Amino acid sequence: MEMAGTQSKQDQKIEHFDVLIVGAGISGIDAAYHLQKDCPNKSFVILENQESFGGTWLTHKYPGIRSDSDLYTFGYKWKPWDGAPIATADRILDYMKEAIEENDIERHIRFNSNVKSASWSSEEKKWTLYVEDKSSGALKAFTCNFLWMCQGYYRHSEGYTPEFPGMESFDGEIVHPQTWPEDMVTEGKKIVVIGSGATAATLIPALVGKCDHITMLQRSPTYFFPAPNKNDLADELRSLDVKPEWIHEITRLKVLKEQELTAQRSFQDPESLKKDLLNAAREILGPDFDIEKHFTPSYRPWRQRLAFIPNGDLFVALREGKASVVTDHIETFTEKGILTKSGEELEADIIVTATGFNLSVMGDIDFSIDGGPLDFADRWAHRGIMFSGIPNMAWVFGYLRTSWTMRANLVSDFVCRLLHHMDEKDVQMVTPELRAEDMDMPKLDFVDEENFNAGYLMRNMHLMPKQGDKQPWVFSQDYYKEKDEIPAADLEDGTLVYK
């Protein structure tokens, strides 16, 4: 379909690149760095839908927005981090800006570029993408040999808000953190935040003192991990004038080892880990706070994200009475606020739905292969990076328990190694395909519910590719396995078909 005010597709100049990266967030910049370093002869472009780089950190504008992963592992392996482990969005954007400038990456980025469609031609052995230039409205065409999807996995345009009964009757303002108004006035207002994940844990301490009162309304409790926002090892190494890149790598390794031990405990001794987490909460909240009701989840630790709260700021706000927590179900919205199932009415001027986001498979782009529509739910995930029957394409889907960037780095190394391998074989096309011995695999969810069961995944898992029960069709979500498996992956095991 032709867009108003644009040239016809036949008349357009087509730009061609060896590799096309979709997304200039944390993953896309990592991909660009590796391409320049490991595949310097490959031409590439980055298409970014937003007006600048940053992805998540540019999209979210709500008060206090910060990482919920430490920056020694969420930051790049190749770019030392020199701040506190948990950082605000503006600090992360500054860090990414430095990474882009130091590696001369911005000249490769086309901002305000909304990818509308991507079609693969086996005859031409290339992808063709039609892209809306949001600044002019023009429709542009790009072709590439290899498509590298780094756009993340949720819809940036809107967050997830359930249809609560009576929402239309509420006299105040309802806002989702993902679309926080820049002119939002909170002073003197009563605020109810629905949800208790990382967003709520960030937003509530940031609004304390900037509103009349704020209440966290949760359907069920979440595990929180309060700790000082500092890294003693990194601070000591800095005091000894150790080189920044050494500090970054040593601290990164220590953090990863600690995370590995915590993850192991969550499977092998969850009750002990649970006890430690609840004791940490009790130490700040005090002996009279109802920990059992408000902060004792029904699931084992790490089956959903373990929300880090720097310096215990959320718990401090609750202890000091500047914030409240209510654990209950919503009966209905009312004119004045929210009526809970137990009959309590929570008065509010502003209701914030910190209820998660909408999962987006491949950025809501219209994909096709050789003229036929492409449904990713029908495909098998090859190491969680490539997909059966889809040529010359990789997707960065990071870790949900370890920092996202740890997997982005592994994927970057894998893709660059694959591109070199294709050049050595003098082939232009690689397609993951099931072998005869793979045909009887059970179709398993892309992320195992027993492993990680966050609501945004469970609501949309039917849209995702499938995994099997044997390599390379397993997506374990386990960095400590994949850090050895992916670099050693056999590119000639029969599951990658070259032409």
WOVEN-V718096 format. One record per backbone hydrogen bond with DSSP energy under -1.0 kcal/mol. CO is the residue of the C=O (numbers start at 1). NH is the residue of the N-H. E is the energy in kcal/mol with one decimal. If there is no record, write none. Layout:
<<CO & NH & E> <CO & NH & E>>
This chain:
<<3 & 6 & -1.5> <15 & 143 & -2.8> <17 & 145 & -1.1> <18 & 146 & -1.9> <19 & 45 & -1.3> <20 & 148 & -3.0> <21 & 47 & -2.8> <22 & 150 & -2.2> <24 & 54 & -2.3> <25 & 29 & -2.1> <26 & 30 & -1.2> <27 & 31 & -2.4> <28 & 32 & -2.3> <29 & 33 & -2.3> <30 & 34 & -2.2> <31 & 35 & -2.4> <32 & 36 & -2.4> <33 & 37 & -2.1> <34 & 38 & -3.5> <35 & 39 & -2.0> <39 & 42 & -2.2> <43 & 19 & -2.2> <45 & 21 & -3.0> <46 & 110 & -3.1> <47 & 23 & -2.6> <48 & 113 & -3.2> <50 & 112 & -2.6> <54 & 57 & -1.9> <55 & 58 & -1.5> <55 & 59 & -2.4> <56 & 60 & -2.2> <62 & 65 & -1.8> <65 & 89 & -2.3> <70 & 74 & -2.7> <71 & 75 & -1.0> <76 & 79 & -1.0> <85 & 71 & -2.5> <87 & 67 & -2.7> <88 & 92 & -2.1> <89 & 93 & -2.6> <90 & 94 & -1.9> <91 & 95 & -2.0> <92 & 96 & -2.5> <93 & 97 & -2.5> <94 & 98 & -2.3> <95 & 99 & -2.1> <96 & 100 & -2.6> <97 & 101 & -2.7> <98 & 102 & -3.0> <100 & 105 & -2.4> <101 & 104 & -1.1> <105 & 108 & -2.3> <106 & 109 & -1.8> <108 & 46 & -2.8> <110 & 48 & -2.5> <112 & 134 & -3.1> <114 & 132 & -2.9> <116 & 366 & -2.0> <117 & 130 & -1.6> <118 & 368 & -1.9> <119 & 128 & -2.6> <120 & 370 & -3.2> <121 & 125 & -1.6> <121 & 126 & -1.3> <126 & 121 & -2.3> <127 & 144 & -1.8> <128 & 119 & -2.6> <129 & 142 & -2.5> <130 & 116 & -2.7> <130 & 117 & -1.4> <131 & 140 & -3.5> <132 & 114 & -2.7> <132 & 134 & -1.0> <133 & 137 & -3.5> <138 & 133 & -3.3> <140 & 131 & -3.1> <141 & 15 & -2.0> <142 & 129 & -3.3> <143 & 17 & -2.1> <144 & 127 & -2.9> <146 & 20 & -2.5> <147 & 394 & -2.1> <148 & 22 & -2.4> <149 & 396 & -2.6> <153 & 360 & -1.8> <162 & 164 & -1.4> <164 & 167 & -1.3> <165 & 333 & -3.1> <166 & 169 & -1.7> <167 & 170 & -1.1> <173 & 351 & -2.8> <175 & 353 & -2.2> <176 & 179 & -1.9> <177 & 180 & -1.3> <181 & 184 & -1.4> <186 & 189 & -2.2> <189 & 212 & -2.0> <189 & 213 & -1.3> <190 & 349 & -3.2> <190 & 350 & -2.0> <191 & 215 & -2.5> <192 & 352 & -3.0> <193 & 217 & -3.0> <194 & 354 & -1.3> <197 & 201 & -2.4> <198 & 202 & -1.3> <199 & 203 & -3.0> <200 & 204 & -2.4> <202 & 206 & -1.3> <203 & 207 & -1.4> <204 & 208 & -1.2> <207 & 210 & -2.6> <213 & 191 & -2.6> <214 & 324 & -1.9> <215 & 193 & -3.4> <216 & 326 & -2.9> <217 & 195 & -2.7> <218 & 328 & -2.0> <223 & 307 & -1.5> <225 & 309 & -2.0> <227 & 311 & -3.6> <228 & 230 & -1.9> <231 & 235 & -2.4> <232 & 236 & -2.4> <233 & 237 & -2.5> <234 & 238 & -2.2> <235 & 239 & -1.8> <237 & 242 & -2.1> <238 & 241 & -1.9> <243 & 247 & -2.4> <244 & 248 & -2.6> <245 & 249 & -1.9> <246 & 250 & -2.9> <247 & 251 & -2.7> <248 & 252 & -2.3> <249 & 253 & -2.3> <250 & 254 & -2.1> <251 & 255 & -2.7> <252 & 256 & -2.4> <253 & 257 & -2.1> <254 & 258 & -2.3> <255 & 259 & -2.6> <256 & 260 & -2.3> <257 & 261 & -2.2> <258 & 262 & -2.0> <259 & 263 & -2.7> <260 & 264 & -2.5> <261 & 265 & -2.2> <262 & 266 & -1.9> <264 & 268 & -3.2> <265 & 269 & -2.3> <269 & 273 & -1.7> <270 & 274 & -2.8> <271 & 275 & -2.2> <272 & 276 & -2.0> <273 & 277 & -2.3> <274 & 278 & -2.5> <275 & 279 & -2.3> <276 & 280 & -1.9> <277 & 281 & -1.8> <278 & 282 & -2.6> <279 & 283 & -2.2> <281 & 285 & -2.9> <282 & 286 & -2.3> <286 & 289 & -1.1> <289 & 291 & -2.1> <290 & 294 & -2.1> <291 & 295 & -2.4> <300 & 303 & -1.7> <303 & 453 & -2.8> <307 & 225 & -2.7> <309 & 227 & -1.3> <309 & 312 & -2.2> <310 & 313 & -1.7> <312 & 316 & -2.5> <313 & 317 & -2.1> <314 & 318 & -1.9> <315 & 319 & -2.8> <316 & 320 & -2.2> <317 & 322 & -1.7> <317 & 323 & -1.4> <318 & 321 & -1.1> <324 & 216 & -3.2> <326 & 218 & -2.7> <329 & 341 & -2.5> <332 & 339 & -3.1> <335 & 171 & -1.9> <336 & 348 & -3.1> <337 & 334 & -2.9> <338 & 346 & -3.4> <339 & 331 & -2.5> <339 & 332 & -1.9> <340 & 343 & -1.8> <344 & 340 & -2.9> <346 & 338 & -2.1> <349 & 173 & -2.2> <350 & 192 & -2.2> <351 & 175 & -2.4> <352 & 194 & -3.3> <352 & 354 & -1.3> <353 & 355 & -1.6> <356 & 160 & -1.7> <358 & 155 & -3.0> <362 & 365 & -1.4> <365 & 367 & -1.0> <366 & 118 & -2.3> <367 & 374 & -1.8> <368 & 120 & -2.2> <369 & 372 & -2.1> <372 & 369 & -2.7> <375 & 378 & -1.8> <376 & 379 & -1.7> <379 & 466 & -3.1> <380 & 388 & -2.5> <382 & 385 & -2.1> <382 & 386 & -2.0> <385 & 395 & -2.4> <386 & 382 & -3.3> <387 & 390 & -2.1> <392 & 147 & -2.6> <394 & 149 & -3.3> <403 & 406 & -1.2> <404 & 407 & -1.0> <404 & 408 & -1.7> <405 & 409 & -2.2> <406 & 410 & -1.2> <407 & 411 & -3.0> <408 & 412 & -2.3> <409 & 413 & -2.2> <410 & 414 & -2.1> <411 & 415 & -3.0> <412 & 416 & -2.3> <413 & 417 & -2.1> <414 & 418 & -2.4> <415 & 419 & -2.6> <416 & 420 & -2.0> <417 & 421 & -2.1> <418 & 422 & -2.4> <419 & 423 & -1.9> <420 & 424 & -2.4> <421 & 425 & -1.9> <422 & 427 & -2.3> <429 & 499 & -2.3> <430 & 392 & -2.3> <431 & 497 & -2.6> <432 & 389 & -2.9> <435 & 438 & -1.5> <436 & 439 & -1.1> <438 & 441 & -1.8> <444 & 467 & -2.6> <448 & 451 & -1.0> <448 & 452 & -2.5> <454 & 458 & -2.3> <455 & 459 & -2.5> <460 & 463 & -2.2> <461 & 464 & -1.5> <466 & 381 & -3.3> <467 & 444 & -2.8> <470 & 473 & -2.2> <472 & 383 & -2.8> <473 & 468 & -3.3> <478 & 481 & -1.1> <478 & 482 & -2.6> <479 & 483 & -2.8> <481 & 484 & -1.3> <481 & 485 & -2.2> <482 & 486 & -2.3> <486 & 489 & -1.4> <495 & 433 & -2.6> <497 & 431 & -2.3>>
